[in-house]
Amino acid sequence: MARPEKEALLAELTEKMGAAQSMIVTDYRGLNVAELTELRRKLREAGVEFKVAKNTLLRMAAKNVGIEGLDEILTGPTGVAFGVSDPVAPAKILSQFAKDHKALEIKAGTLGTRVIGVEEIKNLADLPSREQLLAMVAGAFQAPIAGLVNVLQGPLRKFVYAVDAVKRQKESA
């Protein structure tokens, strides 16, 4: 690769690493073209970009954004998934894909500038989605209010029940 092309690719990788909330480093050896295309499609649908790059360029880009500890991980063919908008999406998709396709190996990842291991990536993948977490929070806020409404409606329900009972007595008489 010519020097200007390398510099452009380094700048692109540095930009992607800097913008990413999370990043998952994989070894994609053993995946055929169709499987790799399927993986890229699934990642793209979730707003995650998958990039294959030379390890030297990845090391330099990581150094440029202040990520340390990836040097020993960046060996062999390396594909990197960048989670810009959702830090959990790359972990979820790659973990599921790795279960279905044993050839894909998750090596490590980053959360911000902190390097995380495979176990932490699996834990990240097990987290509920952002929408599910927001629904849980909304439910937690709504529960006390719903309880208060039920308590306040108790006397009203008794009154309505009593009025209905009186009406039924009048109708039967």
N, C-alpha and C positions, 0 to 999 in steps of 0.2 A: 504494500500500500504506500502510495506517495506521501510525503511529509505533510502537505497541506490537507490531504484527506484524513490523515491520522489526527491532526490538530482539530479539524472540524468534528470528528467523531469523539475525541476527548472532550471538547467543549459541550457536545450534545449529552454525553454520559454524565459530565459534571452537573449540567443543568438538571437532568432527570433525577440524579441522586439528591441534589439539593432540594428539589421540589417534592420528592417522595416522602410520605409519612412512614411508609414501610417499604422494604425491599426484600425479596426472597431470591436466594442464589441456588441454582439447580444444576445438576449434571443431567443432560438430556440424551446421553449416549444410549443407543438401543431403540430410541423412538424412530419410527419411519416417518416419511414426509407427511402422510395422511394424519398420523397421530399428532405430530408437531403442529400441523395446520389446525386440527381440532382444538388443541390446547390454546393456540393463539386466538382462535375465534371465541372460546369461552372467556378468556381473559379480557379480550377487547369488549365483549358484551358487558362486562362488569366495570369497564373504564380503567382497566389495568393494561399497561404496555409491557410486552415481553421482548427483550433485546438479547441477541447473541453477540458477544464481543470478546476480543482478546483479553486475556487475564491481565496483561501488562497495562492496557488502557483502563481496565476496571480498577486496578490498584491505584493508578495515578488519579483517576477521578475520585475515588474514595478519599485519598489523601487531600485532594483539593477541597472537599466538603467537610473534612475533619472526622472521618470515620476511620477508626483504627481497629485492627484485629481481624481483617479479612484476608491478609496476605497468605496465611497458611491454608485458607479455604479455597482460594482461587487457583485451582489446578485442574487440568483437563478441560474438556469442552464445557463452557459455562454459559448458561442462560440466566438472565436476571429479569424478574417481574417487579415493576415499579407500581406501587399503590399510592397514587397521588391524592385522590379524594377520599378513599376508604382504606384505612390501614389494615383492615381485617380481610378484605376481598382476596388479595393474592394468596394469603395463607389458606383460606377456605378452598379456593379453586384448585390450587396446586396440591393440597393435602388429599382432596377427593380424587384428583387426577392420578396422583401417585398410588392411591389404593387400587384404582382400576388398571393402571399401567405400571407394572413393577419396574420397568426400565427407567422411569423418571426418579431421580434421587434428589431429595431436598437436602442441601448441604448446610445452610445457615441462612440468616437474614439479618435485617436491621429494623429497629423501631426507633425512628428519629435518627440519631447518630450512634445509638447503642447496638452492638452486635448481639444477636440472640441465637440460641441453639435450636436444634430440631424439636426438642421437647417443648420449648416456649412457643415455637411456631405451631405445634399441634394444639397447645392450649389456646393460642390466639384463634386458630381455626374453629375451636369449639365454642367460642363466644357467640352469643346471639347477634343477629344483624342489627344494624343501627336502627332500623324501623321497629324491630322487636323491642329493643331497649327503650326507645321513645314511647312505645305503647305501654311497657311496664311502668315507666315513670308517670305517664298520664293516668294509668290505673291506680297507682299509689296516691296520686293527688286527688283522684275522683272518689276513692273509697270513703274517706271521712265525710265528704260532702253528701254522698249517697246515704251514709248511715244517719247523718243529721236529718236529711229529708224524711227518711223512714220514721225516725223518732217523732218528728214534728207532725207527720201525717197520721200517727197512731190515734190521737183523740178525734181527728176528723173522720177516720175510718169507723171508729166506735159510734160516732154521731150518725153517720150515713147508715150503718147497720141498724141502729135503733130506729131511725126514721123508716127504713124499709120494713122492719118488724111491725111497727105501728100500722103502716099501710096494709100489710098482709092481714093483720088482725081485723082492720076495718073492712077489708074486702071479704073476709070469711064470715063476718057477722051480718 
